[in-house]
């Protein structure tokens, strides 16, 4: 009996062969499926081509610049696995989370005339300038007024090789750390000096109960005039992203011929700040409104409550960005909602812009959809220095063509436009 049981417990050779075959199939079949999936995705990617429509004003210099910018001409090819706006947003959020630090930046704290403090993040191209800027961090002089700028001035080339300075006006909830990829691309690929202007309440808590979602024109002018004192011979170029495009566009229009900038690029802007709030997709509106309450109100609740407790509660009860802006004027020093938009809405002054400017928008933008923004293509008929770039895909401020940040078509457009304009 014992012998019989032992014989039954021995596996025959055929069972071993079946086991080996099954083990082989368990490995081969998943790999074969992955290979087929990869090939399918690759084939789909080859077919995902979206033509870009470009509208150019009548100015011959602007037309010449656009013709020398390949990124304005070739089809946009998003990743097949991230061709939608929300999928593009996931890429951005991952990269922002991964890069949410100040590596490569030097942070400068600036006291405004009313006593409030804001900050600028600086990143210089590799070489003596970057070494000098980063040394300010090592020496503990990073936030010392003028220390970073003085280091840049000292190591700035003294000939025609002066690098352009790109001033970035970020989105409503961003700060310099969120734009690490963009800044690294502009400094290392293009050789620019980059300054990210962080508005009231974006990088530092409010010490005074005054803020808005796009930024203050007086603050921006103060920053620009201060930079011009230190860099009288460098070309200044502005890049506005989302809400930052409203700040930049309003400045360009108000300043006219007195503008300190040589040109600007406005990425995923809403053109008309007031009307664009009505056209946000429901999900985007919910996400942005919730974030606005957390980002501005909860972080600064004590300061805002001392100024206007009932006004703070009205903002907290807002269910949309349109409703949020119905009550925001009380914390911007304005008497009414109408005065607030009269002060900040760039649509009122776009016709008066006297510098070359590029507008980049995507039809699938969930914050400012193309069915609203694309109607502004006729702006080029009223502003000869305007160029409008419309893409079917690209999302809100992303425009990725691959996983890496340098693949963003918006980044490439900025690089080529600033390069060509700087050489004019």
C-alpha angles and dihedrals in degrees: 000000000000092000091050092053091050092052091050091053094058113095114227120233091254090061090052090052092049090050092050091048092050091048090050092050091048088060101036100047097056091045091048090050091050091050091051090047091049092050091047092051090047091052091047090049090056089057097046100096121143118190117229120228115212125191116192131192122238096259107118094213091054091047090051092050093050091051089056093052110087093187089065091057112038123082118268112244113191121188111275088231092051108031094124126084096244092047088053088050090055090056090050093047092050093049091044091051092047093048098038095129138084098250107144093014131100113207120219122192115211126193112217123216092262092053098257116130126225131169142226126207115215129201123176130194117268113282137053095336094054091044090052093048093048090047087065087065092049092049093047092244094112096114096032109121112262094355095114095042092049089052090051093047092050093053097037114120113257097216140058090300092083105144119232117250114228114204113201124205104197133209125281098273100025135101133183095283090061089057097051093118093050094046093048090050092051095047102039100035099034105024094234129146109236128206119185111202110212111204128219110300096007103095102009132037115259117261090184126043096245127109144119135193099255105036139258120284093212090054092050093049090049091053093047095048090049092051092047090057090058098037106035095158103040122099114244121211128181130217119189122192121197107309089010089063089064091054093047096043092049090051093048091051097044094045096048110166091357091065116136091209126084092212145326145226119212114200120197095344124165096224093209106048094197100045095040091065089065093056101053114123112254095248094047090047091052093047095046094045092050091048092048091057092049097041101044108017106037094042092051102028097127094049094046094044091057090055100044120348096180091047090052091052091051090054091049091054093052114123098189139025089251090057091043089058092048088073104026096092092080089068094044097058093251126133096221147005089257092056090048093057092039087060101042109025108108093197089079093063107027091108090059098057108127100186131072108273133181125205117200120191138161125216092223093053104137094204100044106015123206094244085071106030097041091066088072092071087103089067088090088068091060099035113046092192094058127105119188121199118194123190128183091218136025106099123222113333094329115087094169119178094184140003095277119084094232089067092071108121089211091058090050092049091052092049095049095042095049092044093052094042092047091054094051 
